[in-house]
Amino acid sequence: MSNIQEIIAEFGRSIGLDGLALDEGNCCTLQFDAQVVTIEHLPDSDELYFYTRVGIVPAHEATRLRLFTFLLEADCFFRRTSGGVLGVDMEREAVVYTNKVGVGGWLNANLLGEYMQAFVNLAEEFARQLRDIDAQAPEAGGAAPEPSGMALRV
């Protein structure tokens, strides 16, 4: 059993999930309240990917623009993402928060638990912010954005 598998098993025991392990695809998925988080181990590495869906891509064009602006601002220099990335999976019309963590220095499941708690808290905050953006959509009763006065020249 690898160090990563041992840490995940120990983490599972600490949260009452005896037998928690990576599946044949090197993943495990957990749900914390409404937040579903997948942990994926990259073979031959000491890295784990954590990812979760935090919202949907809005259909309304102005709302979509506000969403994409929010995502770009949050990702700029990892300003609001704690080293992770907010991205869009257009095939699934999903906004996804992901982070890659090197776990070579993680010695026990307590560190995984602390990281998971911080990851879930941040994901829940992103989900709340994206719901707020969606609530501003004209079809949801929100005001349409004011023209910025800026023009794009091609």
Residue pairs with C-beta under 8 A, 6 or more apart in sequence:
1 9
3 46
3 103
4 22
4 41
4 46
4 48
4 103
5 21
5 22
7 103
7 106
7 108
7 109
7 112
8 20
8 21
8 22
8 28
8 39
8 109
8 112
9 19
9 20
9 21
10 108
10 109
11 20
11 109
11 112
11 113
11 116
12 18
12 19
12 20
12 21
13 20
13 109
14 109
14 110
14 113
15 113
17 30
20 28
20 30
21 28
22 28
22 39
22 41
25 40
26 40
26 41
26 42
26 43
27 38
27 39
27 40
27 41
28 38
28 39
29 36
29 37
29 38
29 39
30 36
30 37
30 38
30 39
30 116
31 37
32 116
32 120
33 124
34 124
34 127
35 52
35 120
35 123
35 124
35 127
36 52
36 53
37 50
37 51
37 52
37 116
37 119
37 120
37 123
38 49
38 50
38 51
38 52
39 48
39 49
39 50
40 48
40 49
40 51
41 47
41 48
42 48
42 49
46 102
46 103
46 104
47 100
47 101
47 102
47 103
48 100
48 101
48 103
49 98
49 99
49 100
49 101
50 84
50 98
50 99
50 100
50 101
50 115
50 116
50 119
51 96
51 97
51 98
51 99
52 96
52 97
52 98
52 119
52 120
52 123
53 92
53 94
53 95
53 96
54 86
54 95
54 96
54 97
54 123
54 126
54 127
54 130
55 67
55 94
55 95
55 126
55 127
55 130
55 131
55 134
56 93
56 94
56 95
56 130
56 134
57 64
57 67
57 88
57 90
57 93
57 94
57 95
58 64
58 67
58 133
58 134
58 137
60 137
60 138
60 139
62 137
62 138
62 144
62 145
63 133
63 134
63 136
63 137
63 138
63 142
65 145
66 133
66 136
66 145
67 95
67 130
67 133
67 134
68 88
70 129
70 130
70 133
71 86
71 87
71 88
71 95
73 79
73 80
74 80
74 81
74 86
74 126
75 81
75 85
75 86
78 84
78 85
81 97
81 99
81 122
82 99
82 118
82 122
83 99
84 97
84 98
84 99
84 100
84 119
84 122
85 97
85 98
85 99
86 95
86 96
86 97
86 126
87 95
87 96
87 98
88 94
88 95
88 96
89 95
89 96
95 126
95 130
97 122
97 123
97 126
99 119
101 115
103 112
106 112
134 140
135 141
135 142
136 142
136 143
138 144
